[in-house]
Amino acid sequence: MRFLAAGGVNLDILGQPLCDLKLRDSNPGTVTLRAGGVCHNIALELVRQGHTVHLVTCLGSGPAGHLLENLCRDEGIDLSHSLCTSGAPGMYLCLHEHTGDMLCAVNDMRTLEALTPQEILDRLGKMPPADALVLDCNLREDTLCAAAAFARGRLPLFLDPVSTFKAPRCRRILRYLDILKPNRMEAEALTGFPNPADSARALVDLGVRRVFVSLGAEGVYYADASGGGLCPAVPLDFGTPLTGAGDALCGGILLAYLQRRSTAECAAHGVRCAARKLREAARQT
C-alpha cells in the first residue's frame, strides 16, 4: 500500500541513565541520536511493514538538517515533497528512566511553521495516489484544516494529536477524521472527560468515525457509532520499556482499517503490533 503523511520529523536526542536517575547531577548512561517525530515514527513503522510512504515535512538546513534528511532516506521514507527550510530542523530532547520509560522531554518544532496551508496543498496535490493520509498535530492548525479538506472525499484520514498542548489544534477537523488515536491525556484535553470511555464517546459524537484511546499497559479503548470497548494489552515481561509501542499501535490500527476490519479488530491488531515491537526491542537491548 501507499501512504501520504504530513507532520513532525525531528532529530531525537535521547538520554538514558544506567541506574536510578539522580536529579541535578551528571548520570552515567547512554545518549542516542536518531530521526524521530510522531509522523516520522508512524511512517517508519509502515515502511518496515513493506509499504511506501511519501512524507511532507520541514527538514531544516545545515549539518543537522542534512543529517536528518539522510537518516530518513536510509530508512526508506520518501522525502521528495518535503521543504528544506533555513535554520535548524525540529529537535526533540528526551530523558528516559533507566527502565526505558520517558521521564520528561522538550521539543522544538518551530521549523514546521513554514509548512503553510498553501504549501501543504501544493505538495499533496503533486503526490501520487495513495490509500490514506496520516497527519499529526505538530502542524499548524490552519495547515491541518487545509490537509483535511484535501483528504475529504479522496482518501481516509488518520490523525495523532501528539500532546495535550497540541491536541486542541485538531478540534476543527474532528468531523473529517476516519481514525483518531489520542492517549488518555490527549483525549481528556479534547473533551474534558478523564474517563477514556467517556472521552472516546464524546469524540465520536463530535464526528470522528473511529477513536482509539491508548492506555499504555492497560491496552486501548476503542469506539465508533455502534459502541465501544476495551482491548487489553498483550501481557509482557515485567519491566519491558513501552517506548515505541504507540507508533506500532498506530500502524497496526491503520492497516487493519484499510483491510476493512471492525473497530474492535483494528484495536486488537494494533495491540498485537505494539506487543511485537516491544518484544523485538527488548531482545535487541
Backbone as CSV, one residue per row, in Angstrom:
resi,resn,N_x,N_y,N_z,CA_x,CA_y,CA_z,C_x,C_y,C_z
1,MET,0.839,-1.201,0.000,0.000,0.000,0.000,0.872,1.249,0.000
2,ARG,0.278,2.365,-0.395,0.983,3.635,-0.466,0.287,4.643,0.453
3,PHE,1.092,5.376,1.232,0.561,6.339,2.180,1.167,7.720,1.952
4,LEU,0.346,8.743,2.174,0.824,10.108,2.281,0.858,10.464,3.762
5,ALA,1.831,11.264,4.160,1.942,11.671,5.560,2.444,13.101,5.613
6,ALA,1.970,13.848,6.597,2.417,15.229,6.790,2.465,15.516,8.286
7,GLY,3.613,16.002,8.732,3.730,16.301,10.164,5.163,16.358,10.626
8,GLY,5.363,16.008,11.881,6.630,16.230,12.549,7.704,15.208,12.242
9,VAL,8.874,15.733,11.856,10.103,14.952,11.746,11.183,15.749,12.464
10,ASN,11.946,15.112,13.314,12.951,15.843,14.068,14.127,14.937,14.410
11,LEU,15.190,15.559,14.872,16.304,14.809,15.427,16.002,14.514,16.891
12,ASP,16.008,13.250,17.248,15.844,12.826,18.637,17.205,12.784,19.323
13,ILE,17.304,13.408,20.487,18.465,13.248,21.357,17.947,12.596,22.628
14,LEU,18.299,11.332,22.834,17.707,10.531,23.893,18.764,10.144,24.920
15,GLY,18.513,10.482,26.168,19.424,10.115,27.240,18.798,9.109,28.179
16,GLN,19.565,8.089,28.563,19.059,7.061,29.473,20.146,6.682,30.468
17,PRO,19.922,6.911,31.772,20.933,6.558,32.775,21.032,5.050,32.943
18,LEU,22.149,4.612,33.492,22.359,3.182,33.698,21.634,2.665,34.933
19,CYS,21.305,3.565,35.860,20.603,3.164,37.081,19.635,4.282,37.459
20,ASP,19.082,4.232,38.657,18.109,5.244,39.069,18.670,6.647,38.845
21,LEU,17.842,7.505,38.226,18.278,8.861,37.893,18.458,9.695,39.150
22,LYS,19.587,10.383,39.233,19.852,11.305,40.324,19.721,12.721,39.779
23,LEU,18.689,13.449,40.220,18.423,14.783,39.700,19.509,15.765,40.119
24,ARG,19.699,16.776,39.260,20.695,17.832,39.478,22.104,17.279,39.635
25,ASP,22.387,16.209,38.879,23.717,15.611,38.895,23.974,15.001,37.526
26,SER,25.222,14.721,37.229,25.582,14.059,35.978,25.480,12.556,36.166
27,ASN,24.651,11.918,35.314,24.389,10.496,35.450,25.052,9.712,34.320
28,PRO,25.841,8.698,34.629,26.393,7.862,33.555,25.267,7.123,32.845
29,GLY,25.404,6.988,31.526,24.363,6.319,30.755,24.665,6.365,29.276
30,THR,23.636,6.307,28.469,23.788,6.346,27.010,23.046,7.540,26.441
31,VAL,23.591,8.100,25.358,22.948,9.183,24.620,22.851,8.745,23.165
32,THR,21.640,8.775,22.614,21.386,8.290,21.258,20.856,9.428,20.395
33,LEU,21.336,9.493,19.157,20.859,10.457,18.169,20.201,9.689,17.031
34,ARG,18.943,10.046,16.706,18.220,9.327,15.653,17.143,10.235,15.070
35,ALA,16.561,9.809,13.963,15.395,10.505,13.408,14.171,10.146,14.219
36,GLY,13.299,11.139,14.466,12.097,10.896,15.240,10.978,11.822,14.825
37,GLY,10.032,12.005,15.718,8.832,12.780,15.414,7.665,11.837,15.202
38,VAL,6.477,12.238,15.652,5.315,11.346,15.614,5.011,10.869,14.196
39,CYS,4.910,11.813,13.261,4.562,11.420,11.891,5.669,10.560,11.275
40,HIS,6.919,10.927,11.543,8.042,10.115,11.063,7.960,8.698,11.619
41,ASN,7.685,8.575,12.899,7.683,7.256,13.526,6.586,6.353,12.980
42,ILE,5.419,6.936,12.716,4.342,6.149,12.107,4.723,5.761,10.688
43,ALA,5.310,6.718,9.941,5.758,6.432,8.582,6.780,5.305,8.575
44,LEU,7.721,5.359,9.511,8.756,4.320,9.571,8.151,2.961,9.869
45,GLU,7.173,2.913,10.747,6.524,1.641,11.062,5.847,1.059,9.817
46,LEU,5.198,1.916,9.027,4.549,1.447,7.801,5.576,0.970,6.773
47,VAL,6.700,1.686,6.657,7.760,1.274,5.735,8.325,-0.078,6.158
48,ARG,8.528,-0.267,7.443,9.084,-1.535,7.925,8.154,-2.709,7.678
49,GLN,6.867,-2.411,7.508,5.908,-3.471,7.189,5.730,-3.648,5.684
50,GLY,6.594,-2.990,4.905,6.624,-3.220,3.463,5.835,-2.252,2.613
51,HIS,5.393,-1.120,3.192,4.576,-0.166,2.463,5.389,1.074,2.075
52,THR,4.860,1.850,1.141,5.519,3.061,0.656,4.908,4.275,1.334
53,VAL,5.765,5.193,1.826,5.283,6.400,2.486,5.971,7.622,1.884
54,HIS,5.151,8.575,1.417,5.631,9.875,0.941,5.336,10.888,2.038
55,LEU,6.389,11.455,2.624,6.253,12.300,3.796,6.528,13.760,3.478
56,VAL,5.596,14.636,3.898,5.773,16.080,3.760,6.111,16.656,5.129
57,THR,7.261,17.324,5.232,7.677,17.931,6.482,8.645,19.056,6.167
58,CYS,9.225,19.655,7.204,10.270,20.667,7.056,11.559,20.095,7.623
59,LEU,12.600,20.040,6.802,13.823,19.351,7.182,14.891,20.259,7.765
60,GLY,14.743,21.564,7.640,15.800,22.447,8.104,16.970,22.435,7.137
61,SER,18.082,23.058,7.556,19.266,23.139,6.692,20.506,22.975,7.559
62,GLY,21.672,23.125,6.953,22.919,22.970,7.683,23.198,21.515,8.000
63,PRO,24.250,21.255,8.758,24.633,19.863,9.068,23.521,19.050,9.728
64,ALA,22.790,19.664,10.661,21.722,18.918,11.349,20.600,18.563,10.386
65,GLY,20.231,19.519,9.517,19.181,19.246,8.544,19.581,18.164,7.561
66,HIS,20.819,18.198,7.087,21.297,17.175,6.154,21.370,15.806,6.826
67,LEU,21.788,15.789,8.083,21.819,14.522,8.821,20.428,13.925,8.935
68,LEU,19.444,14.753,9.283,18.068,14.268,9.422,17.549,13.732,8.093
69,GLU,17.809,14.459,7.012,17.358,14.010,5.693,17.978,12.667,5.336
70,ASN,19.277,12.510,5.580,19.949,11.258,5.247,19.435,10.097,6.099
71,LEU,19.163,10.366,7.367,18.633,9.312,8.231,17.288,8.806,7.715
72,CYS,16.417,9.739,7.323,15.095,9.351,6.826,15.199,8.590,5.504
73,ARG,16.049,9.052,4.622,16.206,8.374,3.326,16.773,6.968,3.521
74,ASP,17.719,6.825,4.451,18.277,5.495,4.721,17.208,4.545,5.269
75,GLU,16.206,5.097,5.927,15.117,4.269,6.464,14.102,3.888,5.388
76,GLY,14.190,4.508,4.216,13.274,4.189,3.136,12.061,5.092,3.037
77,ILE,12.064,6.223,3.757,10.952,7.173,3.707,11.189,8.158,2.572
78,ASP,10.190,8.358,1.726,10.305,9.277,0.593,10.094,10.719,1.068
79,LEU,11.103,11.569,0.837,11.049,12.971,1.264,11.051,13.937,0.081
80,SER,10.765,13.440,-1.099,10.906,14.264,-2.300,9.934,15.440,-2.334
81,HIS,8.894,15.431,-1.488,7.927,16.529,-1.464,8.065,17.399,-0.211
82,SER,9.146,17.211,0.550,9.351,17.984,1.777,10.060,19.307,1.498
83,LEU,10.003,20.211,2.482,10.647,21.514,2.381,12.014,21.471,3.064
84,CYS,12.981,22.158,2.471,14.271,22.375,3.111,14.305,23.832,3.550
85,THR,13.970,24.077,4.792,13.864,25.437,5.312,15.201,25.897,5.888
86,SER,15.344,27.192,6.063,16.562,27.725,6.665,16.551,27.471,8.165
87,GLY,17.735,27.325,8.735,17.818,27.100,10.166,17.817,25.633,10.532
88,ALA,17.806,25.381,11.822,17.884,24.012,12.336,16.585,23.251,12.081
89,PRO,16.660,21.924,11.981,15.433,21.117,11.877,14.744,21.027,13.229
90,GLY,13.622,20.347,13.265,12.973,20.076,14.539,13.894,19.259,15.442
91,MET,13.852,19.542,16.721,14.699,18.842,17.690,13.842,18.348,18.853
92,TYR,14.193,17.188,19.375,13.466,16.578,20.493,14.491,16.060,21.489
93,LEU,14.458,16.616,22.676,15.382,16.234,23.734,14.607,15.472,24.801
94,CYS,14.964,14.226,25.029,14.177,13.371,25.932,15.082,12.670,26.924
95,LEU,14.647,12.648,28.162,15.346,11.926,29.218,14.477,10.757,29.669
96,HIS,15.037,9.558,29.577,14.329,8.353,29.990,14.787,7.906,31.373
97,GLU,13.937,7.155,32.039,14.357,6.452,33.240,15.243,5.271,32.840
98,HIS,15.927,4.668,33.783,16.818,3.560,33.433,16.037,2.364,32.893
99,THR,14.734,2.312,33.173,13.881,1.244,32.650,13.534,1.451,31.182
100,GLY,13.760,2.668,30.665,13.448,2.971,29.274,12.204,3.801,29.093
101,ASP,11.392,3.984,30.130,10.185,4.800,30.018,10.535,6.287,30.096
102,MET,9.772,7.112,29.390,10.070,8.533,29.329,9.867,9.199,30.677
103,LEU,10.817,10.041,31.051,10.699,10.829,32.267,10.212,12.241,31.942
104,CYS,10.859,12.882,30.974,10.421,14.195,30.520,11.060,14.483,29.171
105,ALA,10.525,15.474,28.477,11.049,15.802,27.147,10.762,17.261,26.829
106,VAL,11.563,17.807,25.921,11.354,19.152,25.391,11.451,19.056,23.880
107,ASN,10.464,19.633,23.165,10.532,19.599,21.707,10.538,21.011,21.145
108,ASP,11.272,21.180,20.065,11.352,22.450,19.344,10.997,22.176,17.891
109,MET,9.728,22.434,17.517,9.232,22.136,16.175,8.885,23.416,15.411
110,ARG,9.567,24.512,15.735,9.234,25.794,15.126,9.410,25.802,13.616
111,THR,10.309,24.975,13.115,10.537,24.961,11.672,9.283,24.584,10.891
112,LEU,8.348,23.849,11.520,7.127,23.430,10.821,6.170,24.590,10.561
113,GLU,6.430,25.761,11.148,5.618,26.936,10.847,5.686,27.284,9.370
114,ALA,6.768,26.874,8.703,6.923,27.165,7.273,5.995,26.327,6.399
115,LEU,5.419,25.270,6.975,4.502,24.424,6.198,3.107,25.027,6.291
116,THR,2.856,26.009,5.443,1.612,26.772,5.427,0.510,25.987,4.713
117,PRO,-0.741,26.436,4.805,-1.812,25.758,4.070,-1.543,25.665,2.571
118,GLN,-1.034,26.742,1.975,-0.761,26.701,0.540,0.357,25.721,0.213
119,GLU,1.391,25.676,1.071,2.493,24.739,0.859,2.003,23.298,0.923
120,ILE,1.171,22.984,1.915,0.714,21.608,2.062,-0.187,21.210,0.900
121,LEU,-1.037,22.124,0.446,-1.918,21.805,-0.676,-1.129,21.628,-1.965
122,ASP,-0.124,22.478,-2.175,0.705,22.337,-3.377,1.399,20.982,-3.404
123,ARG,1.905,20.554,-2.252,2.657,19.299,-2.212,1.751,18.073,-2.246
124,LEU,0.659,18.098,-1.516,-0.262,16.961,-1.559,-0.848,16.783,-2.952
125,GLY,-1.083,17.897,-3.630,-1.653,17.818,-4.968,-0.727,17.209,-5.989
126,LYS,0.575,17.215,-5.720,1.557,16.669,-6.669,1.981,15.245,-6.323
127,MET,1.480,14.729,-5.220,1.901,13.400,-4.789,1.070,12.312,-5.457
128,PRO,1.615,11.097,-5.579,0.907,10.022,-6.276,-0.331,9.565,-5.510
129,PRO,-1.250,8.863,-6.170,-2.429,8.335,-5.478,-2.014,7.461,-4.300
130,ALA,-2.830,7.495,-3.239,-2.468,6.768,-2.028,-3.702,6.147,-1.393
131,ASP,-3.453,5.309,-0.389,-4.532,4.610,0.311,-5.019,5.361,1.539
132,ALA,-4.200,6.278,2.089,-4.598,7.036,3.271,-3.643,8.200,3.472
133,LEU,-4.103,9.183,4.257,-3.282,10.325,4.645,-3.125,10.317,6.162
134,VAL,-1.877,10.391,6.628,-1.548,10.421,8.051,-1.114,11.832,8.421
135,LEU,-1.718,12.394,9.485,-1.366,13.727,9.967,-1.030,13.662,11.452
136,ASP,-0.244,14.647,11.920,-0.094,14.824,13.356,-0.218,16.304,13.699
137,CYS,-0.459,16.578,14.968,-0.738,17.940,15.415,0.519,18.778,15.641
138,ASN,1.666,18.330,15.129,2.817,19.215,15.049,2.580,20.303,14.003
139,LEU,1.675,20.040,13.063,1.350,21.027,12.038,0.551,22.183,12.630
140,ARG,0.631,23.340,11.976,-0.194,24.482,12.341,-1.668,24.112,12.201
141,GLU,-2.527,24.782,12.968,-3.955,24.497,12.900,-4.522,24.760,11.516
142,ASP,-4.135,25.872,10.887,-4.675,26.162,9.563,-4.154,25.180,8.518
143,THR,-2.947,24.680,8.717,-2.406,23.682,7.794,-3.121,22.348,7.963
144,LEU,-3.436,21.989,9.195,-4.233,20.775,9.426,-5.585,20.873,8.721
145,CYS,-6.201,22.041,8.812,-7.504,22.234,8.173,-7.399,22.090,6.661
146,ALA,-6.335,22.630,6.079,-6.148,22.532,4.628,-5.921,21.083,4.207
147,ALA,-5.098,20.357,4.968,-4.832,18.956,4.636,-6.089,18.105,4.772
148,ALA,-6.888,18.372,5.805,-8.124,17.624,5.994,-9.108,17.893,4.866
149,ALA,-9.176,19.138,4.424,-10.055,19.479,3.304,-9.598,18.768,2.034
150,PHE,-8.284,18.658,1.840,-7.753,17.938,0.680,-8.165,16.466,0.720
151,ALA,-8.098,15.853,1.895,-8.371,14.418,2.024,-9.855,14.093,1.911
152,ARG,-10.700,15.042,2.274,-12.137,14.761,2.330,-12.663,14.275,0.977
153,GLY,-13.249,13.099,0.980,-13.793,12.521,-0.236,-12.761,11.865,-1.126
154,ARG,-11.463,12.002,-0.772,-10.413,11.416,-1.581,-9.825,10.148,-0.967
155,LEU,-9.506,10.220,0.331,-8.826,9.101,0.979,-9.007,9.176,2.482
156,PRO,-8.910,8.029,3.178,-9.095,8.003,4.636,-8.066,8.894,5.334
157,LEU,-8.494,9.472,6.464,-7.653,10.418,7.197,-7.411,9.910,8.615
158,PHE,-6.131,9.764,8.967,-5.690,9.304,10.283,-4.949,10.443,10.966
159,LEU,-5.203,10.647,12.281,-4.505,11.718,12.990,-4.076,11.282,14.380
160,ASP,-2.838,11.668,14.733,-2.326,11.506,16.091,-2.182,12.894,16.700
161,PRO,-2.786,13.158,17.873,-2.771,14.511,18.445,-1.417,14.969,18.992
162,VAL,-0.468,14.065,19.218,0.915,14.362,19.626,1.069,14.642,21.119
163,SER,0.320,15.620,21.657,0.488,16.006,23.058,-0.751,16.758,23.530
164,THR,-0.875,16.935,24.838,-2.016,17.692,25.356,-1.937,19.156,24.933
165,PHE,-0.737,19.679,24.767,-0.570,21.069,24.351,-1.034,21.280,22.908
166,LYS,-0.727,20.311,22.029,-1.007,20.466,20.602,-2.342,19.857,20.166
167,ALA,-2.906,18.977,20.974,-4.150,18.299,20.599,-5.276,19.250,20.196
168,PRO,-5.483,20.387,20.894,-6.595,21.267,20.509,-6.532,21.790,19.075
169,ARG,-5.377,21.683,18.421,-5.274,22.145,17.043,-6.174,21.355,16.091
170,CYS,-6.577,20.146,16.489,-7.373,19.316,15.580,-8.873,19.435,15.813
171,ARG,-9.300,20.275,16.743,-10.731,20.334,17.065,-11.582,20.663,15.842
172,ARG,-11.118,21.550,14.991,-11.912,21.988,13.836,-12.041,20.922,12.757
173,ILE,-11.218,19.870,12.810,-11.272,18.856,11.755,-11.730,17.494,12.275
174,LEU,-12.224,17.435,13.501,-12.630,16.140,14.053,-13.652,15.444,13.172
175,ARG,-14.573,16.208,12.606,-15.637,15.596,11.794,-15.116,15.025,10.478
176,TYR,-13.869,15.357,10.107,-13.285,14.825,8.881,-12.479,13.549,9.116
177,LEU,-12.236,13.205,10.374,-11.298,12.132,10.682,-11.956,10.756,10.608
178,ASP,-11.288,9.857,9.917,-11.705,8.457,9.926,-11.154,7.747,11.156
179,ILE,-9.926,8.100,11.565,-9.296,7.486,12.733,-8.597,8.572,13.541
180,LEU,-8.848,8.578,14.846,-8.135,9.444,15.780,-7.528,8.561,16.857
181,LYS,-6.221,8.741,17.114,-5.537,7.907,18.101,-4.876,8.808,19.162
182,PRO,-5.652,9.271,20.159,-5.056,10.012,21.269,-4.656,9.058,22.388
183,ASN,-3.817,9.547,23.294,-3.658,8.816,24.545,-4.684,9.345,25.547
184,ARG,-4.654,8.839,26.744,-5.662,9.195,27.742,-5.682,10.709,28.007
185,MET,-4.503,11.314,28.166,-4.426,12.740,28.489,-4.855,13.611,27.308
186,GLU,-4.491,13.204,26.101,-4.881,13.970,24.911,-6.391,13.908,24.690
187,ALA,-6.976,12.733,24.939,-8.428,12.598,24.808,-9.144,13.499,25.809
188,GLU,-8.609,13.568,27.026,-9.205,14.452,28.019,-9.046,15.911,27.623
189,ALA,-7.893,16.271,27.051,-7.669,17.650,26.622,-8.665,18.061,25.538
190,LEU,-9.083,17.111,24.706,-10.016,17.409,23.621,-11.472,17.436,24.085
191,THR,-11.798,16.723,25.168,-13.205,16.566,25.551,-13.528,17.050,26.958
192,GLY,-12.542,17.079,27.835,-12.792,17.409,29.234,-13.144,16.204,30.083
193,PHE,-13.235,15.011,29.478,-13.593,13.803,30.217,-12.341,12.994,30.564
194,PRO,-12.071,12.748,31.850,-10.895,11.955,32.216,-11.064,10.464,31.955
195,ASN,-12.295,9.989,31.939,-12.543,8.569,31.696,-12.426,8.273,30.198
196,PRO,-11.589,7.305,29.790,-11.397,7.031,28.361,-12.674,6.669,27.615
197,ALA,-13.567,5.929,28.262,-14.817,5.565,27.599,-15.656,6.804,27.319
198,ASP,-15.722,7.708,28.282,-16.490,8.939,28.091,-15.862,9.833,27.024
199,SER,-14.533,9.963,27.055,-13.877,10.827,26.074,-13.983,10.234,24.667
200,ALA,-13.873,8.914,24.541,-13.990,8.288,23.227,-15.390,8.488,22.650
201,ARG,-16.405,8.311,23.489,-17.780,8.516,23.012,-18.012,9.966,22.620
202,ALA,-17.454,10.894,23.392,-17.605,12.312,23.072,-16.958,12.638,21.738
203,LEU,-15.808,12.044,21.447,-15.118,12.299,20.181,-15.914,11.726,19.006
204,VAL,-16.527,10.566,19.210,-17.405,10.017,18.166,-18.598,10.941,17.954
205,ASP,-19.166,11.468,19.023,-20.292,12.399,18.899,-19.891,13.672,18.156
206,LEU,-18.604,14.029,18.230,-18.099,15.220,17.529,-17.787,14.944,16.060
207,GLY,-17.939,13.686,15.642,-17.808,13.387,14.225,-16.716,12.430,13.825
208,VAL,-15.815,12.074,14.751,-14.761,11.115,14.412,-15.390,9.738,14.186
209,ARG,-15.003,9.071,13.107,-15.641,7.801,12.800,-15.145,6.656,13.687
210,ARG,-13.844,6.615,13.966,-13.313,5.588,14.866,-12.267,6.223,15.778
211,VAL,-12.383,5.955,17.067,-11.479,6.515,18.068,-10.781,5.367,18.792
212,PHE,-9.474,5.536,18.982,-8.684,4.553,19.711,-7.859,5.303,20.755
213,VAL,-8.255,5.191,22.022,-7.551,5.878,23.100,-6.521,4.914,23.682
214,SER,-5.250,5.213,23.490,-4.205,4.324,24.006,-4.030,4.539,25.506
215,LEU,-3.934,3.422,26.226,-3.877,3.445,27.692,-2.607,2.791,28.225
216,GLY,-1.565,2.753,27.409,-0.315,2.162,27.859,-0.463,0.692,28.175
217,ALA,-0.029,0.298,29.363,-0.053,-1.111,29.750,-1.464,-1.665,29.916
218,GLU,-2.484,-0.780,29.957,-3.866,-1.245,30.089,-4.475,-1.637,28.749
219,GLY,-3.910,-1.177,27.633,-4.450,-1.515,26.328,-4.995,-0.307,25.587
220,VAL,-6.123,-0.500,24.907,-6.735,0.541,24.076,-8.242,0.541,24.280
221,TYR,-8.813,1.724,24.480,-10.265,1.831,24.461,-10.670,2.307,23.077
222,TYR,-11.557,1.560,22.429,-11.990,1.883,21.068,-13.468,2.248,21.064
223,ALA,-13.866,3.052,20.090,-15.279,3.443,19.988,-15.594,3.860,18.562
224,ASP,-16.840,3.602,18.177,-17.398,4.129,16.932,-18.886,4.362,17.172
225,ALA,-19.645,4.635,16.137,-21.057,4.978,16.305,-21.877,3.839,16.890
226,SER,-21.391,2.600,16.779,-22.158,1.453,17.271,-21.817,1.085,18.717
227,GLY,-20.794,1.700,19.295,-20.432,1.394,20.670,-18.933,1.407,20.875
228,GLY,-18.478,0.766,21.925,-17.056,0.757,22.233,-16.699,-0.338,23.205
229,GLY,-15.410,-0.414,23.530,-14.956,-1.425,24.470,-13.467,-1.312,24.712
230,LEU,-12.988,-2.102,25.650,-11.572,-2.112,25.999,-10.900,-3.323,25.377
231,CYS,-9.811,-3.077,24.678,-8.967,-4.160,24.181,-7.734,-4.215,25.080
232,PRO,-7.617,-5.236,25.916,-6.480,-5.294,26.854,-5.151,-5.402,26.123
233,ALA,-4.116,-4.905,26.756,-2.773,-5.043,26.213,-2.331,-6.505,26.286
234,VAL,-1.438,-6.887,25.372,-0.847,-8.222,25.433,0.136,-8.266,26.593
235,PRO,0.048,-9.268,27.467,0.972,-9.337,28.617,2.427,-9.382,28.169
236,LEU,3.262,-8.611,28.843,4.687,-8.572,28.557,5.466,-8.873,29.827
237,ASP,6.751,-9.174,29.668,7.596,-9.393,30.834,7.634,-8.131,31.681
238,PHE,7.669,-8.291,32.997,7.698,-7.145,33.894,8.914,-6.277,33.593
239,GLY,8.693,-4.979,33.521,9.791,-4.052,33.292,10.107,-3.795,31.836
240,THR,9.361,-4.392,30.892,9.616,-4.133,29.474,9.320,-2.675,29.166
241,PRO,10.297,-1.894,28.647,10.052,-0.487,28.323,8.959,-0.363,27.269
242,LEU,8.113,0.665,27.402,6.989,0.838,26.482,7.302,1.800,25.350
243,THR,8.532,2.328,25.281,8.893,3.263,24.222,8.778,2.597,22.855
244,GLY,8.064,3.243,21.927,7.883,2.719,20.580,6.570,2.004,20.373
245,ALA,5.855,1.718,21.456,4.604,0.978,21.321,3.560,1.780,20.553
246,GLY,3.494,3.095,20.799,2.472,3.911,20.170,2.577,3.948,18.658
247,ASP,3.798,3.973,18.141,3.995,4.012,16.696,3.511,2.716,16.043
248,ALA,3.872,1.592,16.650,3.425,0.302,16.130,1.917,0.149,16.254
249,LEU,1.361,0.653,17.352,-0.087,0.625,17.535,-0.783,1.378,16.399
250,CYS,-0.287,2.572,16.090,-0.879,3.373,15.017,-0.821,2.644,13.684
251,GLY,0.352,2.102,13.366,0.494,1.388,12.101,-0.442,0.208,11.997
252,GLY,-0.553,-0.550,13.084,-1.436,-1.715,13.073,-2.890,-1.341,12.920
253,ILE,-3.324,-0.309,13.623,-4.713,0.146,13.517,-5.028,0.592,12.089
254,LEU,-4.143,1.387,11.522,-4.393,1.923,10.177,-4.451,0.818,9.130
255,LEU,-3.529,-0.121,9.191,-3.519,-1.207,8.209,-4.758,-2.090,8.349
256,ALA,-5.171,-2.353,9.578,-6.376,-3.160,9.776,-7.612,-2.428,9.268
257,TYR,-7.650,-1.115,9.474,-8.776,-0.316,8.978,-8.881,-0.417,7.460
258,LEU,-7.748,-0.329,6.782,-7.751,-0.395,5.315,-8.089,-1.788,4.807
259,GLN,-7.977,-2.784,5.674,-8.406,-4.142,5.334,-9.881,-4.369,5.662
260,ARG,-10.557,-3.261,6.018,-11.997,-3.261,6.297,-12.374,-4.117,7.505
261,ARG,-11.512,-4.137,8.507,-11.828,-4.847,9.734,-12.670,-3.957,10.654
262,SER,-13.364,-4.588,11.584,-14.189,-3.845,12.530,-13.295,-3.014,13.453
263,THR,-13.917,-2.084,14.174,-13.164,-1.234,15.093,-12.489,-2.068,16.173
264,ALA,-13.200,-3.053,16.721,-12.609,-3.931,17.730,-11.435,-4.709,17.160
265,GLU,-11.566,-5.193,15.933,-10.479,-5.939,15.302,-9.282,-5.032,15.015
266,CYS,-9.541,-3.771,14.658,-8.449,-2.816,14.437,-7.667,-2.600,15.727
267,ALA,-8.391,-2.446,16.837,-7.736,-2.258,18.126,-6.878,-3.475,18.487
268,ALA,-7.435,-4.663,18.293,-6.703,-5.881,18.635,-5.461,-6.036,17.780
269,HIS,-5.571,-5.722,16.498,-4.404,-5.836,15.616,-3.336,-4.822,16.012
270,GLY,-3.756,-3.596,16.339,-2.799,-2.586,16.774,-2.080,-2.996,18.045
271,VAL,-2.808,-3.563,19.000,-2.222,-4.015,20.261,-1.207,-5.137,20.013
272,ARG,-1.537,-6.049,19.112,-0.586,-7.134,18.797,0.682,-6.579,18.145
273,CYS,0.519,-5.604,17.255,1.687,-4.996,16.609,2.561,-4.290,17.635
274,ALA,1.936,-3.606,18.588,2.690,-2.911,19.632,3.469,-3.906,20.486
275,ALA,2.830,-5.006,20.861,3.500,-6.016,21.679,4.676,-6.633,20.935
276,ARG,4.479,-6.907,19.655,5.574,-7.477,18.858,6.752,-6.511,18.772
277,LYS,6.444,-5.228,18.583,7.504,-4.218,18.512,8.288,-4.159,19.826
278,LEU,7.609,-4.194,20.945,8.280,-4.108,22.245,9.125,-5.349,22.528
279,ARG,8.633,-6.509,22.139,9.420,-7.738,22.335,10.692,-7.705,21.500
280,GLU,10.556,-7.216,20.257,11.736,-7.110,19.387,12.751,-6.138,19.975
281,ALA,12.249,-4.991,20.475,13.155,-4.008,21.059,13.848,-4.557,22.303
282,ALA,13.103,-5.321,23.122,13.672,-5.892,24.344,14.773,-6.892,24.024
283,ARG,14.601,-7.660,22.922,15.624,-8.640,22.535,16.904,-7.970,22.060
284,GLN,16.770,-6.753,21.537,17.936,-6.060,20.987,18.744,-5.313,22.045
285,THR,18.183,-5.209,23.260,18.884,-4.480,24.328,19.774,-5.410,25.142
